[in-house]
Amino acid sequence: AIPHLNGITERLKRDLKKHQIKTFTQHSKSIGSILIKTKLIARNKLGAKKKDSTVFAKNAIYGIPGKCGCIYVRETEHFGRRHKQHMSNVKYHRVNESEIVQHLLISNSSCSIQFEKSLIFDREENKHRRKVLEAVYSIANKSYNNKRICNQWKASISKWIGENYQVVFLEQKQ
């Protein structure tokens, strides 16, 4: 299979067909298709998966909720390992290594992190697309750790998702 590129793929297929070589095209995910999926999730049309069923998830975008209503959204290659690191950072108060610990300090311990309610929002093999999804899920869930996202992205994604979007990942429908 070859990736689909407008104009180029058609000519390549035509030339290869002359030599009796069969080709199949593969459409790659566009940012638009990623955003459409995210928009459905943000508007509660699709659900996230509970952590219990995906402890060994790879290439995941995940969320860790707090009792104060906050949520930490990030992406990782190895969810299980990263989840344990987060728990260790909280246990040993590693402020310099963890935005979660920084959040706990800012909230004066009025928040506790609910690791048992961690969720896998999505999976994506491609690192760049995973970063894009992380940004979108952070904005859709009003994550407290979305400071690294540039303001143009925040404005565009917030507008695109819609003004009345809500946090949908903290409470799962049964």
Secondary structure, DSSP 8 states (H G I E B T S, - for coil): -EE--TTHHHHHHHHHHHTT----EE----HHHHHHHHHHHHTTSS--EEGGGGTT-EEEEEEEEBTTS-EEEEEEEEHHHHHHHHHHHHHTT-GGG-HHHHHHHHTTT---B-GGG-EEEEE-SSHHHHHHHHHHHHHHTT-TT-TTS-HHHHHHHHHHH-TT----SSS---
